[in-house]
Amino acid sequence: MDTTILIKTKKDLKLQAQELASDLGFSLTDIINASLRQFIINQGITISKVPTETLDDYSNPEEILSGLRDSFKEFKR
């Protein structure tokens, strides 16, 4: 059974998140549900600061997107 969660957030934050989710092929609901699942699995959250200017040094952006898509496919099962 599905339920609804009402949250307050900044309008620009929501719009940016929706746009990014859409660019990745997901809805904002998909992103929030995946975040909630990870919160439960990890029994907490991890916050990190990765400099965006060096993100390409860590791995190929297409690999990151591919991995993200695969993760969401597993969560939807």
C-alpha positions in Angstrom: 0.0 0.0 0.0 1.3 3.4 -0.9 1.2 6.5 1.3 1.9 10.2 0.9 4.5 12.2 2.7 4.2 16.0 2.7 7.4 17.9 3.2 8.4 21.6 3.0 11.4 22.5 1.0 12.7 25.4 -1.1 10.9 25.7 -4.4 14.2 26.1 -6.4 15.6 23.0 -4.6 12.6 20.9 -5.6 12.8 22.1 -9.2 16.5 21.4 -9.5 16.0 18.0 -8.0 13.2 17.2 -10.4 15.2 18.3 -13.4 18.2 16.2 -12.4 16.0 13.2 -11.7 14.4 13.6 -15.1 17.8 14.0 -16.8 18.7 10.6 -15.2 15.5 9.0 -16.3 13.7 9.0 -12.9 11.0 10.8 -11.1 11.6 12.7 -7.9 9.4 10.1 -6.2 11.9 7.4 -7.4 14.8 9.4 -5.9 13.1 10.0 -2.6 12.0 6.3 -2.3 15.5 5.1 -3.1 16.9 7.6 -0.5 14.5 6.3 2.2 15.4 2.6 1.3 19.1 3.5 1.7 18.5 5.2 5.0 16.8 2.0 6.3 19.4 -0.3 4.9 22.4 1.7 6.2 20.6 2.6 9.5 21.7 6.2 8.9 22.9 8.6 6.3 26.3 9.4 4.9 27.1 13.0 4.0 30.2 13.7 2.0 31.7 16.6 0.1 33.3 15.5 -3.2 34.7 18.4 -5.2 32.7 18.5 -8.4 35.7 19.8 -10.4 37.6 16.5 -9.7 34.6 14.1 -10.1 35.9 12.9 -13.5 39.2 11.9 -11.8 37.3 9.3 -9.8 35.4 7.6 -12.7 33.7 8.0 -16.0 30.3 9.9 -15.6 28.6 7.3 -17.9 29.7 4.6 -15.5 28.2 6.5 -12.6 24.9 7.0 -14.4 24.8 3.3 -15.5 25.3 2.2 -11.9 22.6 4.6 -10.7 20.2 3.3 -13.2 21.0 -0.3 -12.2 20.4 0.5 -8.6 17.0 2.0 -9.2 16.0 -1.0 -11.3 16.8 -3.2 -8.3 14.8 -1.0 -5.9 11.7 -1.1 -8.2 11.5 -4.9 -8.0 
